[in-house]
């Protein structure tokens, strides 16, 4: 399954807004430096979909990201 994420980094509080079944807006406290924000976004998506493999497919350096969520065997 693929989900689209619009990321906001350096926010005051972490927040996840579900826009539709596969579109989310995620705010994280971490800055967009040294991959910190991407790692936190992956961790938050992992909490939403437990027992899955989560990875960023597209948008590593962008606010708009395409994330793959696959069942973990």
C-alpha positions in Angstrom: 0.0 0.0 0.0 1.2 3.5 -0.7 0.4 6.6 1.3 1.0 10.3 0.4 2.4 12.5 3.2 2.7 16.3 3.4 5.4 16.8 6.0 5.9 19.8 8.3 9.2 19.9 10.2 10.3 21.9 13.2 6.7 22.1 14.5 5.8 22.9 18.1 3.9 19.6 18.5 3.7 16.4 16.6 0.4 15.9 14.8 -1.1 13.5 12.2 -4.1 14.6 10.2 -5.9 12.1 8.0 -7.0 13.8 4.9 -8.3 10.7 3.1 -7.6 6.9 3.2 -4.2 7.4 1.7 -3.3 11.1 2.3 -1.9 12.4 5.5 -0.4 15.6 6.9 2.2 14.9 9.5 4.0 17.5 11.7 7.1 16.6 13.5 9.4 18.5 16.0 12.6 17.3 14.3 14.4 19.6 11.8 14.9 18.6 8.2 18.6 18.0 8.8 20.6 14.8 8.8 17.4 12.7 8.0 16.0 13.3 11.4 12.5 14.4 10.2 12.3 11.5 7.8 13.2 9.0 10.5 10.5 10.4 12.8 7.9 10.4 10.1 8.7 6.7 9.4 8.4 6.0 13.1 4.9 7.7 13.3 3.6 5.8 10.3 5.0 2.6 11.8 2.8 3.2 14.9 -0.3 3.7 12.7 0.4 0.5 10.9 2.0 -2.0 13.3 3.8 -5.1 12.0 4.6 -3.5 8.7 7.7 -2.4 6.8 7.6 1.4 6.2 9.9 3.2 3.8 10.0 6.4 1.9 9.8 5.7 -1.9 9.9 9.3 -3.2 10.4 12.8 -1.6 13.4 12.3 0.7 14.3 16.0 0.3 10.7 17.3 -0.2 7.7 18.1 2.0 5.6 15.8 -0.2 6.5 12.2 0.3 5.3 8.8 -1.1 5.6 6.1 1.5 5.3 2.4 1.1 3.6 0.4 3.8 4.1 -3.4 3.3 3.0 -6.3 5.4 5.9 -7.7 7.4 6.1 -11.5 7.0 
